Amino acid sequence: MWIEQPILATHVKPGQFLNIKVSSEPDPLLRRPISVADVTGEKVRLVFRVVGRGTELLSRNRAGDIVDVLGPLGKPAMIFRNRDIIVCGGGVGAAPLLYLTRYLDKCSRVEVFLGARNRSQLILVADFRKLGIKPEIATDDGSMGWHGPVTEPVFRAVQKKKRPIVMACGPKPMLVDLVAKVDPVPVWGFVEQRMGCGVGICYCCGLRRKNGGYIRLCQEGPVVLLNEVEL
């Protein structure tokens, strides 16, 4: 889904998200947070999977429709320079990593790993290739690429680097497994969480820190150092 809004397209950075009102009716009341997958000219690209009523309503939009959007929200992802960056996406988690990789590839050495349950659920593979990057593929059922979780080839890639950084987005079980495999290598993750306001008021999206306290994903995130939080 592409949203044409020149001011938004100019200001949004990798890692940020939009909070979208999915219906003109009072129900559903809460907006849906959707990460920005890419920006081209005056258009912002969103990629999402229809998993519930909110995303189903959002998927009904057609060309020319008006969408009520708050954004860009959240803290932009850190853009590391002259480092070995390993990008790991699971399922629809590949979406925000595309925009991030477009930035990272200009200033660091980047490898991309994409995983999914099966071949049909892999997304954006061709889009990463258009950036000049050939992503390594893993599927749980072995229908394409490595037969098994994407965290396995990522772990092997990490072992070959001196000071790697991992940047990831995907289901929480994948993120938990990834941190466990590569720790103490820093893993910066795009964390998906239910949100109320999206602007730091309601604390609905709080994520517990290991050393105490909480991170508000809509303010200090949604990209956080996973080694320091409880998923």
C-alpha positions as CSV (number, residue, x, y, z in Angstrom):
1,M,0.0,0.0,0.0
2,W,1.4,3.4,-1.0
3,I,0.5,6.6,0.7
4,E,1.1,9.8,-1.2
5,Q,2.1,12.6,1.2
6,P,5.2,14.7,0.3
7,I,5.8,16.1,3.8
8,L,5.6,12.6,5.4
9,A,7.8,11.1,2.7
10,T,10.4,13.8,3.3
11,H,10.6,13.4,7.0
12,V,10.2,9.7,7.8
13,K,13.4,7.8,8.6
14,P,14.1,4.0,8.8
15,G,12.7,2.5,11.9
16,Q,9.8,4.9,12.2
17,F,6.2,3.9,11.9
18,L,2.7,5.4,11.1
19,N,-0.3,5.1,13.3
20,I,-3.2,4.6,11.0
21,K,-7.0,5.0,11.5
22,V,-8.4,2.0,9.7
23,S,-12.0,3.1,9.6
24,S,-14.0,6.3,9.4
25,E,-16.3,4.8,12.1
26,P,-15.7,5.0,15.9
27,D,-15.1,1.2,15.8
28,P,-12.3,0.1,15.8
29,L,-11.3,2.9,18.1
30,L,-7.5,2.4,18.2
31,R,-5.2,3.1,15.3
32,R,-2.9,0.4,13.9
33,P,0.9,0.9,14.0
34,I,2.5,0.0,10.6
35,S,6.2,0.2,10.0
36,V,7.4,2.1,6.9
37,A,8.8,-0.3,4.3
38,D,10.2,2.2,1.8
39,V,9.9,5.7,0.4
40,T,10.0,6.7,-3.2
41,G,9.6,10.4,-4.2
42,E,6.4,11.7,-2.4
43,K,5.1,8.2,-1.6
44,V,5.5,6.1,1.5
45,R,5.2,2.3,1.2
46,L,3.5,0.1,3.8
47,V,3.7,-3.7,3.7
48,F,1.4,-5.6,6.1
49,R,-0.2,-9.0,6.5
50,V,-4.0,-9.2,7.1
51,V,-4.2,-10.9,10.4
52,G,-7.2,-9.3,12.1
53,R,-10.1,-6.9,11.7
54,G,-7.9,-3.8,11.7
55,T,-5.6,-4.9,8.9
56,E,-8.5,-6.3,7.0
57,L,-10.2,-2.9,7.0
58,L,-7.0,-1.2,6.0
59,S,-6.6,-3.6,3.1
60,R,-9.9,-2.4,1.6
61,N,-8.4,1.0,0.7
62,R,-8.2,1.7,-3.0
63,A,-6.4,4.3,-5.1
64,G,-7.7,7.8,-4.4
65,D,-9.0,7.0,-0.9
66,I,-8.1,9.3,2.0
67,V,-6.2,7.7,5.0
68,D,-6.0,9.3,8.4
69,V,-2.4,9.0,9.5
70,L,-0.3,10.0,12.5
71,G,3.4,10.1,11.8
72,P,6.2,9.7,11.5
73,L,6.3,8.2,15.0
74,G,9.0,6.5,17.0
75,K,12.8,7.0,17.1
76,P,14.7,6.4,13.9
77,A,17.0,3.3,13.8
78,M,20.7,3.9,14.4
79,I,22.6,4.0,11.1
80,F,26.0,2.5,11.7
81,R,29.0,3.4,9.6
82,N,31.9,1.2,8.4
83,R,30.6,-1.9,10.2
84,D,29.6,-5.4,9.3
85,I,25.8,-5.3,9.5
86,I,23.8,-8.5,9.3
87,V,20.1,-7.9,8.5
88,C,17.7,-10.6,9.5
89,G,14.0,-10.6,8.6
90,G,11.3,-13.2,9.4
91,G,8.1,-13.2,7.5
92,V,6.5,-9.8,7.2
93,G,9.3,-8.5,9.4
94,A,11.3,-8.1,6.2
95,A,9.2,-5.0,5.4
96,P,10.9,-2.2,7.6
97,L,14.3,-3.8,6.9
98,L,14.1,-2.8,3.2
99,Y,14.1,0.9,3.9
100,L,16.8,0.4,6.6
101,T,19.0,-1.5,4.2
102,R,18.7,1.2,1.6
103,Y,20.4,3.5,4.1
104,L,22.9,1.1,5.6
105,D,24.2,-0.1,2.3
106,K,25.6,3.3,1.6
107,C,27.9,3.4,4.6
108,S,28.5,-0.2,5.8
109,R,29.0,-3.8,4.7
110,V,25.6,-5.4,4.7
111,E,24.4,-9.0,4.4
112,V,20.6,-9.8,4.3
113,F,18.9,-13.0,5.5
114,L,15.2,-13.5,5.0
115,G,13.2,-16.4,6.5
116,A,9.6,-17.6,6.4
117,R,7.6,-20.7,7.1
118,N,7.5,-21.6,3.4
119,R,8.4,-20.1,0.0
120,S,4.9,-18.5,-0.5
121,Q,5.4,-16.4,2.6
122,L,8.7,-14.9,1.6
123,I,8.3,-11.2,0.7
124,L,10.4,-8.4,-0.9
125,V,13.2,-10.7,-2.1
126,A,13.2,-9.0,-5.5
127,D,13.2,-5.6,-3.8
128,F,16.3,-6.3,-1.8
129,R,18.0,-7.6,-5.0
130,K,17.2,-4.3,-6.7
131,L,19.4,-2.7,-4.0
132,G,22.3,-4.8,-5.3
133,I,22.0,-7.2,-2.4
134,K,21.4,-11.0,-2.8
135,P,19.6,-12.1,0.3
136,E,20.2,-15.5,1.8
137,I,16.9,-17.4,2.1
138,A,15.7,-19.8,4.8
139,T,12.4,-21.6,5.1
140,D,11.1,-23.8,7.9
141,D,9.8,-26.4,5.4
142,G,12.9,-26.3,3.1
143,S,10.9,-25.2,0.1
144,M,13.5,-22.5,-0.7
145,G,17.0,-21.9,0.6
146,W,18.2,-23.2,3.9
147,H,15.9,-25.8,5.5
148,G,15.3,-24.5,9.0
149,P,15.1,-21.2,11.0
150,V,16.8,-18.2,9.5
151,T,18.6,-17.7,12.8
152,E,20.9,-20.6,11.9
153,P,22.6,-19.1,8.8
154,V,22.7,-15.7,10.7
155,F,24.6,-17.4,13.5
156,R,27.1,-18.8,11.1
157,A,27.6,-15.5,9.4
158,V,28.2,-13.8,12.7
159,Q,31.0,-16.2,13.6
160,K,32.9,-14.9,10.5
161,K,32.9,-11.3,11.5
162,K,35.1,-9.4,13.9
163,R,32.7,-6.7,15.2
164,P,29.3,-7.5,13.7
165,I,26.0,-5.9,14.4
166,V,22.7,-7.7,13.8
167,M,19.5,-5.7,12.9
168,A,16.3,-7.8,12.9
169,C,12.6,-7.8,12.6
170,G,10.2,-10.7,12.9
171,P,8.1,-12.8,15.3
172,K,9.2,-12.6,18.9
173,P,10.2,-16.3,19.1
174,M,12.6,-15.6,16.2
175,L,14.0,-12.6,18.0
176,V,14.4,-14.5,21.3
177,D,16.2,-17.3,19.5
178,L,18.4,-14.9,17.6
179,V,19.6,-13.1,20.7
180,A,20.3,-16.4,22.5
181,K,22.4,-17.6,19.5
182,V,24.6,-14.6,18.9
183,D,24.8,-12.9,22.3
184,P,26.9,-10.8,23.3
185,V,26.8,-9.5,19.7
186,P,24.4,-6.5,19.7
187,V,21.0,-7.3,18.2
188,W,18.9,-4.2,17.3
189,G,15.3,-5.3,16.8
190,F,12.2,-3.8,15.4
191,V,9.7,-4.9,18.0
192,E,6.0,-5.1,17.2
193,Q,3.7,-4.4,20.1
194,R,0.1,-3.4,20.6
195,M,-0.2,0.4,21.0
196,G,-2.8,2.8,22.3
197,C,-1.9,6.4,21.6
198,G,1.5,5.9,19.8
199,V,2.9,9.1,21.3
200,G,4.1,8.0,24.7
201,I,1.0,8.9,26.9
202,C,-0.7,5.6,27.6
203,Y,2.3,3.3,28.3
204,C,0.4,0.4,26.5
205,C,3.5,-0.5,24.5
206,G,5.9,-0.7,27.5
207,L,8.7,-3.3,27.2
208,R,10.5,-4.4,30.3
209,R,14.2,-3.8,30.6
210,K,16.3,-6.5,32.1
211,N,17.8,-4.1,34.6
212,G,14.5,-2.7,35.6
213,G,12.0,-0.1,34.2
214,Y,10.3,0.0,30.9
215,I,10.9,1.2,27.3
216,R,8.0,2.8,25.6
217,L,8.3,1.4,22.1
218,C,6.5,4.3,20.5
219,Q,9.0,6.8,22.0
220,E,12.3,5.0,22.7
221,G,11.6,2.4,20.0
222,P,10.4,0.6,18.1
223,V,14.0,-0.3,17.3
224,V,15.7,-1.3,20.6
225,L,18.8,-3.2,21.7
226,L,17.3,-6.6,22.3
227,N,20.1,-7.8,24.5
228,E,18.8,-5.4,27.2
229,V,15.1,-6.1,27.2
230,E,12.7,-9.0,28.0
231,L,10.8,-10.2,25.0
